[in-house]
Amino acid sequence: MGMCVFRGSNEINLDTKGRLAIPARYRDALMSQCGGSLVVTIDIKDKCLFIYPLPEWEKIENQIAALPTFNDSTRRMQRLLIGHARDVDLDASGRILVPPELRKHAEIDKKIMLVGQRHRFELWSLENWNASCGTWLEEAAGELSVPDAMQSLSL
């Protein structure tokens, strides 16, 4: 049972009940990898949500929980990421219910962008996604050098 890889982005609409239809090309892999059990939590830097297959989330949650609780920054991160995590399951139609409090955090209404990030998805409001992409492109164009971590990549 290998890891499912999520790539690309999909513009999708949430239905009136706040459900997101996971693209068909990922559904079978999610069912075999994690039985359709996913975890949704907030991103602490951007107005978006993270969606993880349960086994992937458990690895991250264990790392977060193991951080020292006497450090204020790590304690805050533990509270935010683990405290906002919600278990969701794919229904028979391949949808998940995005909890209302998480939709509010990410300013998600109807039009959304689901962005594959290899081991997880990011869920953005279409408006925030488009604004952020514009900002990132401007920032990248203004940078004079490639970050050290990317120097050895050949694109």
Phi, psi and omega in degrees: 000096182276169180285136174283136180252126181256122180228156173083179180227150182225125173276125187223160172251137169285147175279178186295342178266002179084023180264144179247127175274115177292132180308139185306325184294346179256344189298311181299317180296320179293323178293319181284326182284320188217016179063022181079008179272121182234165176232133177247133175215174182274158167266132183275355179251324183239161178278069177212175178242154173253138175237119182243144164299143185310314180299323178293316180298318182300323177298313182292317180300320178297320178294317180295315182295334181279351179293152182294130183278351178278349177272121185301321181293315180291324178298318178296316179297318178301313182297318184287308185288311180284321181295331179266353183295134179231134176281132176225155180232143173296132175273183183298339179263007178077027181249155169236149175270120178273116185304140184304321182293329177283323175299320179297315180303317184270005180057039181268130177241270182245306183276123184227164174237124176258119188242119177286133179232046177072289183257358181207170170251152165251140179241118184238153164291146181300321180297312179294323178299310182297319179295316181294318179301317178300316179296315182297320179295319177297316180296317180295321180293331182275348181282137181273341183222160176276137178304145182309319183296342182252001184302326185271357181282146173240113185268000000 
